[in-house]
Amino acid sequence: MVEISESVKTLDARGLFCPSPVQQTNVELSKMQVGQILTVLADDPQAEEDIKQWAHKLGHEIVKQEKNGNEIHFEIKKVK
């Protein structure tokens, strides 16, 4: 059986600039349980690469990433 997790929290980091989106993502994910998903909304162009690198470095899984104009939408699963 495949378990589908839904986002349990949304972080709206739109209007914030580097390094704030990554810092706030880190804080919010640290409050969550392993397996839970955090949705992050950002519009800082640097956030796209920064969040991907941060998640890879810490071992979290980006289960979804979309870009719509200037807005970036991530769904990040807490792995550890």
N, C-alpha and C positions, 0 to 999 in steps of 0.2 A: 504494500500500500504506500503510495506517495503522499506525503503530507504537504499540503499547500498552506503556507503561512501568509497571513495578511499583515499589512503594515499596522503597527500598533501606535505609531506616533508620526506626526509630520513636523519637520523643522522648516520653517520659512526663512531662508537666508537671503531672500531677494533684497537688493539694495545694500547688501554688505559686500565689502571688498577684502581681498586677501590680506591677512590669513584668517579673517573671522569665519567664513563658511566652514573651513576645515576644523577650526577650534571648536565651534559650536556643535558640529557633527560629532566630534570626539566626546564632548561633554554629554550630549544626549545619549549616544550609544553606550557610554559607560554606565548609565543608569538603567539600561535595559538588560533583559535576560538573554542568554545564548539561544539562538534560533529565532528571535524576534526581528522584525524588519522595521527600519527607520526610513521614511520617505523624506528626501531632502530636495527643496526647491531653491535654486540659485540662479542669479543672472550675471554674476561676475565671470567674464570669459575665462579667467585663470582658474576658476573653481572646478571646471570640467577636468582638467589634468591634475590639479592638486588633490581632489577627492579620490580620483582613481589611484594615484600614487600612494596616498595615505591608506586607503583600504587594502591595497596589495601589501604594503609594508607591515600592517598590523594583522593581516590574515583574514580580514572580513571579506564577504562575498558581495559583489555588486550583481544583484539578480536582475536588475532592469536599469537601463539608461536611455533617456530620450532627450532630444533637443528640439525645441519649438521656437524658432526665431532666436531671441537672446536668452530664453529661459531653458535651464537644464533641470531635468527631473531624474533623481537617482532613487533607487530602492536598494538599501544596504542591509544585508543579513548579518547579524552579530554571530560570529563563528566561535569566538573564545572570549 
